Amino acid sequence: MKSGNVVTEQKNPNKFLKTINGERHFVVQFNAAVSAEDRKSLETQGAKILRYLPDDALVVRVDGAKIRSILAIASVRNVLPFATDWKMSDDFGPSSVFSAQRPTLVHVRLFPEVDEAKALSEIKALNLSVEAADGRFLTVKIMDREISKLAAVEAVEWIQPQPKFQTMNFDVDPEIAPPSGAGDYSDLNGYETGTRVMSFDAVWSRGLTGKGQIASFADTGLDNGDLATVHEDFRGHLPSGYFTGMFSESWEDPMGHGTHVAGSIAGAGVKSGGIVRGGAFDAQLIPVSMWSPMMDNIMPPTKLAELFNPPYTDGARIHSNSWGSGKNFGAYDSFAAQVDEYMAAHPDFLILFAAGNSGVDHNRDGRIDPNSIGSPGTAKNVLTVGASENLTTLGKQGRHKDMNNGSENWGVEPLASDTLSNNPDGLAVFSSRGPARDGRTKPEIVAPGTNILSNRSQHPDAVPLWGEYNKDYVWAGGTSMATPLTAGAATLVRQYLIENLKMAQPSAALVKAVLMHTAVDLYPGQYGMVGKDKGQEILTQRPNSDEGYGRVDVSRATDLATAQLVDEKVGLAKDEVKTLRMKVSAAGVMTATLVYTDAAAAPSAAQALVNDLDLVIVDIATGKEKILADRINNAEMLTVPVAAGEYEVRVKGQNVPQGPASGKQPYALVVTVR
C-alpha cells in the first residue's frame, strides 16, 4: 500500500450487492477522522477492528454479509477487501525470469486473532516449506513467483524478505595498532567505560546505583552461562537467564558481545576494584541468549515476544538490544511492529534498540549520509540509540580513512583525518543516521560508543572484540556499546522516579521522555559552525536525525526537583485536552517534552503514526500560543522563552483512532523552566 489515502473511490453500495460470505478482511474508510462513534458502529455490526491506516481508515475482520450494513453507516466513505498487493513488501523488488525460480526466505505475519492452525495448514497446502512457525509469525522458503499465492491466503497480513539480523558492534580494522593499556588499571581515568561522559559519577554519589531495579538484555549470552561460577562482576546479580537460539542449551556467551553489553548495563566491577563497572552496577540483570551454535551467530526468534516475556515476568522493566538489520534502512516492517505491539500491551516496559553502524559518506560531501537505521530500531515506541564519541587515548585509535573501507566511506575531510575517541561532543562516524522512511526522527538519543571498556566473556571461544585490556575486560565499539550504557541510564532514571519522586510504576514513555528531555544537545557537532558545504556534523538544534534529542546526561535526568512530570495513564480521546498550569517566577526558557507509546501500525501503511497528540504552550496573560502540530512522530518537544507569569501546557488528542481499551491515548510529559 505505502500511500496516503488508501481508498479513492466514492461510496458505492452496489459494489457488494453480491455478498462475500464468511469472515474476511476489509478496509473501511471514513469521510473524516475516525471517532469513537465510528468504532462503535463497526463493532455493532460484528466487526473486529485490527489496524488503523492513514488517512481515516480501519482494517477490520467481519462477515461479508455485513458489508452492506457497514456501507449504510453515514460516516463511511467506502469499503474495500484488503488487497493481496497490499500484503507484499516493496523490498522484494521486481521479479524476473531469473529470480522467479530462486528460493528465498520470507517472514510472514498473520492478522491478529485468526485461526493460526488453519492458516498454517492452508500455507502448507500450497506446497511451501514452512521453516519456522510461532503463532502469528512464520518463516517460509518460497520462490519469487509463489509470493502472490501466499499473499492470497486470507489470514496473511504481511510478507517481507526475512532480514538477516546482526549484532551492532562496529568491526574496526584489525590492521590498526593493537589497543594500548597497562592492564593493571593504573592508566585508567574513568572515561574508558563511557560512564563519565554521561555523568554517572555524580548520580552514583547521590546513592542511585540501580539497587532494587531489574534490567534485561537479548544478545549472544553472558559469560559461562552458569549462575554459580559466572564472572565475579555478575555473581549475585543474575536472578535468572534464558536462551532462545536454535540448538542452544544455555545462555553462555561463546562470542563475547553479550558479556560486554551486560557489563555496560550492570557490571559490578568487582575484578577491577570498582573501576570498570556499568551504569547501574547494583541492579539485577536477566540475560536472554539468541546465540545459535548451528548458525554460529545470533538467531532472534520469529516471534520477538519470546525475548521480552520471560524477563518481564521476572520483573525486568528495561530491556536492551544491541542488534538489528543492516538492510532495508528506515523501513517500518513486521519486526518493528511486533516491538510496538509488545510495548503497547506492556506500557511500563522500556525496550531499547541500537541504531546500527551503517553511517557512511558515500556522496563524499564530508557529512554522514541520512537514512541508515535498520529494524527493529525503526519502531516508534522503542528508544533508539546512536553512538557519540568516548574520550580516551586508550583502546583502538586511528584515523577514519585508515579503517575498513575508510577511504570509500569516510575519505573526505573533516571526516578523513578525525579519530574515533577524541571529542565527546561529536558523533561516531559509523553511527547510523535517520530519519525513518516516513520522516520520523531516529535515533532519539546518543551515548558513547567508541573504545568502551567492559567485561570479557570467559568462554574459551569468545573473541576479544576490539582487543583485550586484560583477561577480565576488553575494548569494543559500536551502537552496540552505546545502547547498554543508555539502558543503565534508564535503569537509574526509573529508580529515581520511584524512590525520589515517589512514582510507583512509571511508564516506559515517562522514562523515555526524561532521557530525551534532559539530553545534551551536541549541535553543531565536533567540527563547529563550518557550514554544510564544509562538513558541519549537525545542521540544526535538537531534535534532528543525527543525534536525536542529544547525548544522555544521567545527572540532569535524575535532578528534576523543580520539573513538572505528568505520567497520564488514562489519556486523551480525540479532541480532548488536558492542561498543566504553571507559575513562572522569573524569565527563562520553558521546555516541554511529550512522549507516548503508540498503537502498532500496519507494515503496509505509508505512515507509522497511529494516534496523534499535540503539544501547546499558552501564555495566560497574552493568550499567545505556541503549538507543535507534528503529524509524524509520537514525541514532541517545544522550547519557548518565557517571562514571569502564568502558563498552560496543553496536550490535545488531535486524532485517536486506535487507543487502548479505554479508547484514549496515555502519555508522559516533562516540563522545565531554566
C-alpha positions as CSV (number, residue, x, y, z in Angstrom):
1,M,0.0,0.0,0.0
2,K,2.5,2.6,1.3
3,S,0.5,5.5,0.2
4,G,-1.7,8.2,1.8
5,N,-5.4,7.8,1.3
6,V,-5.9,4.1,0.9
7,V,-9.3,4.4,-0.8
8,T,-10.0,6.9,-3.6
9,E,-13.3,5.6,-5.0
10,Q,-16.6,7.2,-3.9
11,K,-19.0,5.2,-1.8
12,N,-20.8,2.6,-3.9
13,P,-23.4,0.5,-2.1
14,N,-23.9,-1.6,-5.2
15,K,-20.3,-2.8,-5.1
16,F,-21.3,-5.5,-2.5
17,L,-24.7,-6.5,-3.8
18,K,-23.2,-9.9,-4.4
19,T,-22.4,-10.8,-0.8
20,I,-18.9,-12.0,0.1
21,N,-19.7,-14.8,2.5
22,G,-17.7,-15.6,5.6
23,E,-15.3,-13.6,7.6
24,R,-12.9,-11.6,5.5
25,H,-10.5,-8.6,6.0
26,F,-11.7,-5.2,4.7
27,V,-10.5,-1.6,4.7
28,V,-13.3,0.7,5.9
29,Q,-12.5,4.4,5.1
30,F,-14.4,7.2,6.7
31,N,-15.3,10.7,5.5
32,A,-13.3,12.3,8.3
33,A,-11.1,11.3,11.2
34,V,-12.2,8.1,12.9
35,S,-14.3,8.8,16.0
36,A,-15.3,6.7,19.0
37,E,-18.8,6.6,17.5
38,D,-17.4,5.2,14.2
39,R,-15.6,2.4,16.0
40,K,-18.8,1.6,18.0
41,S,-20.8,1.5,14.8
42,L,-18.4,-1.0,13.3
43,E,-18.4,-3.2,16.4
44,T,-22.2,-3.2,16.5
45,Q,-22.0,-4.8,13.1
46,G,-19.7,-7.5,14.5
47,A,-16.5,-6.1,13.0
48,K,-13.2,-6.7,14.8
49,I,-11.1,-3.6,14.4
50,L,-7.4,-4.6,13.8
51,R,-5.4,-1.7,12.4
52,Y,-5.5,2.0,11.5
53,L,-4.4,3.1,8.1
54,P,-3.8,6.7,7.0
55,D,-5.9,8.5,6.2
56,D,-9.0,7.9,8.3
57,A,-9.3,4.1,7.5
58,L,-9.6,1.0,9.7
59,V,-8.7,-2.6,8.8
60,V,-11.4,-4.9,10.1
61,R,-12.4,-8.5,10.0
62,V,-16.1,-9.1,9.5
63,D,-18.6,-11.4,7.9
64,G,-19.0,-10.3,4.3
65,A,-22.8,-10.4,4.8
66,K,-22.4,-7.3,7.0
67,I,-20.8,-5.1,4.3
68,R,-24.0,-3.6,3.0
69,S,-24.9,-2.6,6.6
70,I,-21.5,-1.0,7.1
71,L,-21.7,0.9,3.8
72,A,-25.0,2.3,5.1
73,I,-23.3,4.0,8.1
74,A,-23.4,7.7,7.3
75,S,-19.7,8.4,8.1
76,V,-18.4,5.5,6.0
77,R,-16.9,6.6,2.7
78,N,-16.1,3.3,1.2
79,V,-15.2,-0.4,1.9
80,L,-12.7,-2.5,0.0
81,P,-11.4,-6.0,0.5
82,F,-7.9,-6.0,1.9
83,A,-6.0,-6.4,-1.4
84,T,-3.4,-9.1,-2.0
85,D,-0.9,-6.5,-3.3
86,W,-1.1,-4.6,0.0
87,K,0.4,-7.6,1.8
88,M,3.7,-7.7,0.0
89,S,6.7,-5.6,0.9
90,D,8.2,-3.2,-1.7
91,D,11.6,-4.6,-0.6
92,F,11.1,-7.7,-2.7
93,G,11.8,-5.6,-5.8
94,P,10.7,-6.5,-9.4
95,S,10.6,-10.2,-10.3
96,S,12.3,-11.6,-13.4
97,V,12.7,-14.9,-15.2
98,F,15.9,-15.4,-13.2
99,S,14.5,-14.6,-9.8
100,A,11.2,-16.3,-10.2
101,Q,12.8,-19.7,-9.7
102,R,15.2,-18.6,-6.9
103,P,14.2,-19.8,-3.4
104,T,14.2,-17.2,-0.7
105,L,13.2,-16.9,2.9
106,V,10.3,-14.7,3.7
107,H,8.8,-13.6,7.0
108,V,5.0,-14.0,7.2
109,R,2.8,-12.1,9.6
110,L,-0.8,-13.3,10.1
111,F,-3.6,-11.0,11.1
112,P,-4.4,-10.8,14.8
113,E,-6.8,-13.4,16.3
114,V,-7.1,-15.6,13.2
115,D,-7.2,-19.4,13.4
116,E,-3.4,-19.9,13.3
117,A,-3.6,-23.7,12.9
118,K,-5.9,-23.3,9.9
119,A,-3.8,-20.7,8.3
120,L,-0.7,-22.8,8.7
121,S,-2.5,-25.7,7.1
122,E,-3.6,-23.5,4.2
123,I,0.0,-22.3,3.6
124,K,1.4,-25.9,3.7
125,A,-1.2,-26.9,1.3
126,L,0.4,-24.6,-1.3
127,N,3.5,-26.9,-1.1
128,L,5.5,-24.2,0.6
129,S,8.3,-25.1,3.1
130,V,7.5,-23.6,6.5
131,E,10.9,-23.3,8.2
132,A,9.6,-21.9,11.5
133,A,6.2,-21.1,12.9
134,D,5.4,-19.3,16.2
135,G,1.8,-18.3,16.5
136,R,1.1,-15.4,14.1
137,F,4.7,-15.3,12.7
138,L,6.2,-17.7,10.2
139,T,9.4,-18.1,8.2
140,V,8.7,-19.7,4.8
141,K,11.1,-20.8,2.0
142,I,9.5,-19.7,-1.3
143,M,10.1,-18.9,-4.9
144,D,9.5,-15.3,-6.0
145,R,6.7,-16.4,-8.3
146,E,4.9,-18.0,-5.4
147,I,4.7,-15.0,-3.2
148,S,1.4,-13.8,-4.6
149,K,-0.1,-17.2,-3.9
150,L,1.0,-16.9,-0.3
151,A,-0.5,-13.4,-0.1
152,A,-3.8,-14.7,-1.3
153,V,-4.2,-16.7,1.9
154,E,-6.9,-14.7,3.8
155,A,-5.2,-14.9,7.2
156,V,-1.9,-13.4,5.9
157,E,-1.4,-9.7,6.7
158,W,2.1,-9.1,5.5
159,I,5.1,-10.8,3.7
160,Q,8.6,-9.4,3.7
161,P,12.1,-10.7,3.0
162,Q,13.5,-12.4,6.0
163,P,16.0,-9.9,7.5
164,K,19.5,-11.0,8.5
165,F,20.0,-9.8,12.0
166,Q,23.4,-8.9,13.3
167,T,25.0,-7.6,16.5
168,M,25.7,-3.9,16.3
169,N,29.4,-3.9,17.2
170,F,31.5,-2.0,14.7
171,D,34.2,-4.0,13.0
172,V,37.3,-1.9,13.4
173,D,40.2,-2.6,11.1
174,P,42.5,-5.2,12.7
175,E,45.4,-3.6,10.9
176,I,45.1,-0.6,13.3
177,A,47.6,-0.9,16.1
178,P,46.7,-3.2,19.0
179,P,45.0,-1.4,21.8
180,S,47.2,0.2,24.4
181,G,46.8,-0.2,28.1
182,A,48.7,-1.4,31.1
183,G,46.2,-4.0,32.1
184,D,46.6,-3.2,35.8
185,Y,44.1,-0.3,36.0
186,S,46.8,2.2,36.8
187,D,46.3,4.0,33.4
188,L,42.5,4.4,33.6
189,N,40.9,7.7,34.5
190,G,37.2,6.8,34.5
191,Y,36.4,7.7,30.9
192,E,37.2,4.3,29.4
193,T,33.8,2.8,30.3
194,G,31.8,5.7,28.8
195,T,30.1,6.4,32.1
196,R,32.0,9.6,32.9
197,V,31.0,11.3,29.7
198,M,27.4,10.6,30.7
199,S,27.8,12.0,34.2
200,F,27.1,8.7,36.0
201,D,29.7,9.5,38.7
202,A,27.5,12.4,40.0
203,V,24.5,10.2,40.2
204,W,26.3,7.3,42.0
205,S,27.4,9.9,44.6
206,R,23.7,10.6,45.3
207,G,23.0,7.0,46.0
208,L,21.4,6.0,42.7
209,T,23.2,2.8,41.6
210,G,20.3,0.6,40.3
211,K,19.6,-1.1,43.6
212,G,16.1,-2.6,43.5
213,Q,15.8,-2.5,39.7
214,I,15.9,-5.3,37.2
215,A,17.2,-4.8,33.7
216,S,17.4,-7.3,30.9
217,F,19.0,-7.8,27.5
218,A,18.9,-10.1,24.5
219,D,22.3,-10.8,22.9
220,T,24.9,-13.5,22.4
221,G,24.6,-14.7,26.0
222,L,26.6,-13.9,29.2
223,D,29.9,-15.3,30.2
224,N,29.8,-19.1,31.0
225,G,26.1,-19.3,31.5
226,D,26.3,-20.7,35.0
227,L,24.9,-18.8,37.9
228,A,27.2,-20.4,40.4
229,T,30.5,-19.8,38.5
230,V,29.7,-16.8,36.4
231,H,32.3,-13.9,36.3
232,E,32.5,-12.2,39.7
233,D,31.3,-8.9,38.3
234,F,27.8,-10.5,37.8
235,R,27.7,-13.0,40.6
236,G,24.7,-12.4,42.8
237,H,23.1,-10.1,40.3
238,L,21.5,-12.6,38.0
239,P,18.1,-13.8,39.2
240,S,17.5,-15.8,36.0
241,G,18.8,-16.4,32.5
242,Y,17.1,-17.7,29.3
243,F,18.1,-18.9,25.8
244,T,16.2,-19.0,22.5
245,G,18.8,-19.8,19.9
246,M,18.4,-22.9,17.7
247,F,20.2,-25.9,19.3
248,S,21.4,-23.7,22.1
249,E,21.5,-25.4,25.6
250,S,22.4,-22.5,27.8
251,W,22.8,-18.7,28.0
252,E,26.6,-18.9,27.8
253,D,28.4,-16.4,25.6
254,P,30.8,-18.1,23.1
255,M,31.2,-14.9,21.1
256,G,31.8,-12.2,23.8
257,H,29.5,-9.4,22.6
258,G,26.7,-10.1,25.1
259,T,29.1,-10.1,28.0
260,H,30.5,-6.8,27.0
261,V,26.9,-5.4,26.7
262,A,26.0,-6.8,30.1
263,G,29.0,-5.2,31.8
264,S,27.9,-1.8,30.5
265,I,24.4,-2.2,31.8
266,A,25.2,-3.6,35.3
267,G,28.7,-5.0,35.7
268,A,29.7,-4.5,39.3
269,G,33.4,-4.0,38.6
270,V,34.5,-6.5,41.4
271,K,37.6,-7.7,39.5
272,S,38.7,-4.1,38.8
273,G,38.1,-2.8,42.3
274,G,35.1,-0.8,41.1
275,I,37.0,1.0,38.3
276,V,35.4,-0.8,35.3
277,R,31.7,-1.1,36.0
278,G,28.4,-0.5,34.3
279,G,25.9,2.3,34.7
280,A,23.5,0.5,37.0
281,F,26.1,-1.7,38.8
282,D,23.8,-2.5,41.8
283,A,20.8,-3.6,39.6
284,Q,19.8,-7.2,38.9
285,L,20.3,-8.4,35.3
286,I,18.5,-11.0,33.2
287,P,20.3,-12.3,30.1
288,V,18.4,-13.8,27.1
289,S,20.8,-15.5,24.7
290,M,19.9,-15.6,21.0
291,W,23.1,-17.4,20.1
292,S,22.7,-20.4,17.7
293,P,25.6,-22.9,17.7
294,M,24.3,-24.2,14.4
295,M,24.3,-20.7,12.8
296,D,27.4,-19.5,14.7
297,N,25.5,-16.2,15.1
298,I,22.5,-14.7,16.8
299,M,19.2,-16.0,15.7
300,P,16.3,-13.9,17.0
301,P,13.0,-15.8,17.2
302,T,10.4,-15.2,14.6
303,K,8.1,-14.0,17.4
304,L,10.1,-11.4,19.3
305,A,7.9,-11.6,22.4
306,E,9.9,-14.6,23.3
307,L,12.8,-12.3,24.1
308,F,10.6,-10.0,26.2
309,N,8.1,-12.2,28.1
310,P,10.5,-14.2,30.4
311,P,12.4,-11.2,31.8
312,Y,9.2,-9.1,32.0
313,T,7.5,-11.9,34.0
314,D,10.6,-11.9,36.3
315,G,10.2,-8.2,37.0
316,A,12.5,-6.6,34.4
317,R,11.3,-3.2,33.1
318,I,14.3,-2.1,31.0
319,H,15.3,-4.3,28.0
320,S,18.4,-3.6,25.9
321,N,19.0,-4.9,22.4
322,S,22.3,-4.3,20.6
323,W,21.3,-5.9,17.3
324,G,19.2,-5.3,14.3
325,S,19.0,-5.5,10.5
326,G,21.7,-4.0,8.3
327,K,19.5,-3.6,5.3
328,N,16.1,-2.1,4.2
329,F,17.0,1.1,6.1
330,G,14.3,3.2,7.6
331,A,11.5,0.6,7.0
332,Y,8.7,0.1,9.5
333,D,8.4,-3.6,9.0
334,S,6.8,-6.6,10.8
335,F,9.6,-6.7,13.4
336,A,9.3,-3.0,14.3
337,A,5.5,-3.5,14.5
338,Q,6.0,-6.5,16.8
339,V,8.0,-4.5,19.3
340,D,5.5,-1.6,19.2
341,E,2.7,-4.1,19.8
342,Y,4.5,-5.5,22.8
343,M,5.2,-2.1,24.3
344,A,1.6,-1.0,23.8
345,A,0.5,-4.1,25.7
346,H,3.2,-3.6,28.4
347,P,3.4,0.2,28.8
348,D,5.8,0.0,31.8
349,F,8.4,-1.9,29.8
350,L,11.0,0.3,28.0
351,I,12.8,-1.5,25.1
352,L,16.0,0.0,23.7
353,F,17.5,-0.8,20.3
354,A,20.8,0.1,18.7
355,A,20.5,2.4,15.7
356,G,23.2,0.5,13.7
357,N,26.7,1.1,12.4
358,S,25.9,1.9,8.7
359,G,26.9,5.5,8.8
360,V,28.9,6.4,5.7
361,D,29.6,9.4,3.4
362,H,29.1,7.8,0.0
363,N,28.1,11.1,-1.6
364,R,31.5,12.5,-0.4
365,D,30.3,15.8,1.0
366,G,32.1,15.4,4.3
367,R,28.9,14.6,6.2
368,I,27.4,11.2,7.1
369,D,24.6,10.3,4.7
370,P,21.0,10.1,6.1
371,N,18.7,7.0,6.3
372,S,20.8,4.1,7.6
373,I,18.8,2.8,10.6
374,G,17.6,-0.8,10.5
375,S,14.6,-2.6,12.0
376,P,13.6,-3.0,14.9
377,G,15.3,0.3,15.7
378,T,12.8,1.9,13.3
379,A,9.9,1.1,15.8
380,K,8.1,4.1,17.2
381,N,7.9,3.2,20.9
382,V,11.5,2.0,21.4
383,L,14.3,4.2,22.5
384,T,16.7,4.0,19.5
385,V,20.3,4.8,20.4
386,G,23.1,6.1,18.2
387,A,26.8,6.4,19.1
388,S,28.7,9.5,20.1
389,E,32.4,9.5,20.8
390,N,34.0,8.5,24.0
391,L,37.0,10.5,25.3
392,T,40.1,8.3,25.7
393,T,43.6,7.8,24.1
394,L,43.5,4.1,25.0
395,G,41.8,1.3,23.1
396,K,41.8,1.2,19.3
397,Q,42.8,4.6,17.8
398,G,43.4,5.6,14.2
399,R,42.1,7.9,11.5
400,H,38.8,7.2,9.9
401,K,40.2,7.0,6.4
402,D,42.6,4.2,7.6
403,M,39.8,1.9,8.9
404,N,38.0,-0.8,6.9
405,N,36.9,0.8,3.6
406,G,37.8,4.1,5.2
407,S,38.8,5.9,2.0
408,E,35.4,5.0,0.5
409,N,33.2,5.5,3.5
410,W,34.9,8.5,5.2
411,G,37.6,9.7,2.8
412,V,36.6,13.3,2.7
413,E,37.6,16.0,5.3
414,P,36.8,16.7,8.0
415,L,35.9,13.0,8.5
416,A,39.0,11.5,7.0
417,S,41.6,12.8,9.4
418,D,39.4,12.6,12.5
419,T,39.9,9.8,15.0
420,L,37.5,7.6,17.0
421,S,37.5,8.9,20.5
422,N,38.9,12.4,20.6
423,N,35.8,14.5,21.1
424,P,32.8,13.6,23.3
425,D,30.7,16.3,21.7
426,G,31.0,14.6,18.3
427,L,29.2,11.6,16.8
428,A,30.8,8.3,16.0
429,V,31.5,8.3,12.3
430,F,29.9,4.9,11.8
431,S,26.7,5.6,13.8
432,S,23.6,5.2,11.7
433,R,21.5,8.3,11.0
434,G,17.8,8.7,10.4
435,P,15.2,9.7,9.6
436,A,12.9,6.7,9.1
437,R,11.3,6.3,5.7
438,D,8.2,8.1,6.8
439,G,10.2,11.0,8.2
440,R,10.2,10.1,11.9
441,T,13.1,11.3,13.9
442,K,15.6,8.5,14.6
443,P,17.7,7.9,16.6
444,E,16.1,9.5,19.7
445,I,19.3,9.6,21.7
446,V,23.1,9.0,21.5
447,A,25.7,7.8,24.0
448,P,29.4,7.0,23.9
449,G,30.1,4.1,21.6
450,T,33.8,4.2,20.7
451,N,36.6,2.5,22.7
452,I,34.3,1.3,25.5
453,L,35.9,-0.9,28.1
454,S,33.7,-3.6,29.6
455,N,33.6,-7.3,30.6
456,R,35.2,-10.1,28.7
457,S,33.4,-13.5,28.3
458,Q,35.3,-16.3,30.0
459,H,34.1,-18.8,27.4
460,P,37.1,-20.3,25.6
461,D,35.7,-19.4,22.2
462,A,35.0,-15.8,22.9
463,V,36.7,-13.2,20.7
464,P,38.4,-10.1,22.3
465,L,36.3,-7.7,20.1
466,W,38.5,-4.5,19.7
467,G,41.2,-6.1,21.8
468,E,41.9,-7.1,25.4
469,Y,42.8,-4.8,28.3
470,N,43.4,-7.8,30.5
471,K,41.8,-11.2,31.0
472,D,38.7,-9.7,32.5
473,Y,38.0,-6.7,30.3
474,V,38.1,-5.9,26.6
475,W,37.6,-2.9,24.3
476,A,34.7,-2.6,21.8
477,G,32.8,0.0,19.9
478,G,29.5,0.5,18.0
479,T,26.0,1.5,18.7
480,S,26.0,-1.9,20.5
481,M,28.0,-0.3,23.2
482,A,26.0,3.0,23.4
483,T,22.7,1.1,23.8
484,P,23.5,-0.8,27.1
485,L,25.0,2.4,28.6
486,T,21.7,4.1,27.9
487,A,19.9,1.1,29.3
488,G,21.9,1.6,32.5
489,A,20.9,5.2,32.5
490,A,17.3,4.3,32.0
491,T,17.5,1.9,35.0
492,L,18.8,4.7,37.2
493,V,16.1,7.1,35.9
494,R,13.5,4.5,36.8
495,Q,15.0,4.1,40.3
496,Y,15.0,7.9,40.7
497,L,11.3,8.3,39.7
498,I,10.3,5.5,42.1
499,E,12.5,6.4,45.1
500,N,12.9,10.2,44.9
501,L,9.8,11.3,43.2
502,K,7.5,8.6,44.6
503,M,6.1,7.4,41.3
504,A,5.3,3.8,42.0
505,Q,5.0,2.4,38.4
506,P,6.5,4.9,36.0
507,S,5.6,4.2,32.4
508,A,8.2,3.5,29.7
509,A,7.0,6.7,28.0
510,L,8.0,8.7,31.1
511,V,11.4,7.1,31.4
512,K,12.0,7.8,27.7
513,A,10.7,11.3,27.9
514,V,13.0,12.1,30.8
515,L,16.1,10.9,29.0
516,M,15.2,12.8,25.8
517,H,14.2,16.0,27.7
518,T,17.5,16.2,29.7
519,A,19.9,15.1,26.9
520,V,22.7,17.4,25.9
521,D,22.3,19.0,22.5
522,L,25.6,18.4,20.6
523,Y,24.8,20.9,17.9
524,P,26.7,21.9,15.8
525,G,28.9,18.9,16.4
526,Q,32.6,18.3,16.7
527,Y,33.7,20.3,13.7
528,G,31.9,23.6,14.7
529,M,29.8,26.0,12.7
530,V,31.7,25.5,9.5
531,G,28.6,25.1,7.3
532,K,27.1,22.2,5.4
533,D,29.5,22.5,2.5
534,K,32.5,22.1,4.8
535,G,31.1,19.1,6.6
536,Q,29.3,20.6,9.6
537,E,28.3,17.5,11.6
538,I,24.9,18.5,12.9
539,L,23.0,21.2,10.9
540,T,20.1,22.0,13.3
541,Q,19.5,22.1,17.0
542,R,17.8,19.2,18.6
543,P,15.8,17.2,17.7
544,N,17.3,16.0,14.5
545,S,18.1,12.7,12.9
546,D,21.8,12.8,13.6
547,E,21.8,13.0,17.4
548,G,18.1,12.8,18.1
549,Y,17.4,14.8,21.2
550,G,21.1,14.7,22.2
551,R,23.6,12.8,24.3
552,V,22.4,11.1,27.5
553,D,23.2,13.1,30.7
554,V,22.3,10.9,33.7
555,S,22.9,13.7,36.2
556,R,20.4,16.0,34.6
557,A,17.9,13.1,34.1
558,T,17.9,12.5,37.9
559,D,17.8,16.1,39.0
560,L,14.1,17.0,38.4
561,A,13.0,18.5,41.7
562,T,11.8,21.7,40.0
563,A,10.4,20.0,36.9
564,Q,6.8,19.1,36.3
565,L,6.2,15.5,35.4
566,V,3.0,14.0,34.2
567,D,2.5,10.3,33.8
568,E,-1.0,10.3,32.3
569,K,-2.2,6.7,32.3
570,V,-5.9,7.2,31.3
571,G,-5.0,9.5,28.4
572,L,-6.9,11.5,25.8
573,A,-9.7,10.8,23.3
574,K,-10.0,12.7,20.0
575,D,-10.4,16.5,20.6
576,E,-10.0,16.0,24.4
577,V,-7.5,18.4,26.1
578,K,-5.6,18.1,29.4
579,T,-3.9,21.1,30.9
580,L,-0.9,21.6,33.2
581,R,-0.9,25.2,34.7
582,M,2.4,26.6,35.8
583,K,3.5,29.8,37.5
584,V,6.9,31.1,36.3
585,S,8.7,33.3,38.9
586,A,11.5,34.7,36.6
587,A,12.3,35.0,32.9
588,G,13.8,31.9,31.3
589,V,13.2,29.2,28.7
590,M,10.3,26.7,29.1
591,T,10.9,23.3,27.5
592,A,8.1,20.7,27.3
593,T,8.6,17.2,26.0
594,L,5.7,14.9,25.2
595,V,6.2,11.1,24.6
596,Y,3.6,8.4,24.2
597,T,3.5,4.7,23.5
598,D,1.5,4.5,20.3
599,A,-0.5,1.6,18.8
600,A,1.4,-0.5,16.4
601,A,1.0,0.5,12.7
602,A,0.4,-1.8,9.8
603,P,3.6,-2.6,8.0
604,S,1.7,-1.8,4.8
605,A,1.0,1.8,5.9
606,A,2.9,4.7,4.5
607,Q,3.0,6.4,7.8
608,A,3.7,4.6,11.1
609,L,2.0,7.1,13.4
610,V,-1.5,6.0,14.5
611,N,-2.6,8.2,17.4
612,D,-1.7,11.8,17.2
613,L,-1.3,14.1,20.2
614,D,-0.4,17.8,20.0
615,L,1.6,19.9,22.4
616,V,0.7,23.6,23.1
617,I,2.2,26.2,25.4
618,V,-0.1,29.2,26.2
619,D,0.9,32.5,27.9
620,I,-2.2,33.2,30.1
621,A,-1.6,36.9,30.2
622,T,-1.4,37.5,26.5
623,G,-3.3,34.4,25.1
624,K,-0.4,33.8,22.8
625,E,0.0,30.1,21.8
626,K,2.9,28.0,20.5
627,I,1.8,24.7,19.1
628,L,3.8,21.8,17.6
629,A,1.4,20.0,15.2
630,D,3.7,17.1,14.4
631,R,1.9,14.6,12.3
632,I,4.7,12.1,12.1
633,N,6.3,11.4,15.5
634,N,4.9,10.1,18.8
635,A,7.2,12.5,20.6
636,E,7.2,16.3,20.5
637,M,9.4,19.0,22.2
638,L,8.5,22.7,22.5
639,T,11.0,25.3,23.7
640,V,9.6,28.8,24.4
641,P,11.2,31.9,26.0
642,V,9.0,32.9,29.0
643,A,8.7,35.9,31.2
644,A,7.4,35.8,34.8
645,G,3.8,34.9,34.8
646,E,1.3,32.0,34.4
647,Y,1.4,29.5,31.6
648,E,-0.6,26.5,30.5
649,V,0.9,23.4,28.8
650,R,-1.8,21.6,27.0
651,V,-1.9,18.2,25.4
652,K,-4.6,17.7,22.8
653,G,-6.0,14.5,21.3
654,Q,-5.7,15.5,17.6
655,N,-6.6,12.1,16.3
656,V,-7.1,8.9,18.4
657,P,-8.4,6.2,16.0
658,Q,-6.9,3.2,17.9
659,G,-6.5,4.0,21.6
660,P,-6.1,1.1,24.1
661,A,-9.2,-0.5,25.7
662,S,-10.3,2.9,27.1
663,G,-10.3,4.4,23.6
664,K,-7.8,7.0,24.9
665,Q,-4.1,7.6,24.4
666,P,-2.0,7.7,27.6
667,Y,1.1,10.0,27.5
668,A,4.1,11.3,29.5
669,L,5.0,15.0,29.8
670,V,8.1,16.6,31.2
671,V,8.3,20.5,31.6
672,T,11.2,22.6,32.9
673,V,11.9,26.3,33.1
674,R,15.6,27.2,33.1
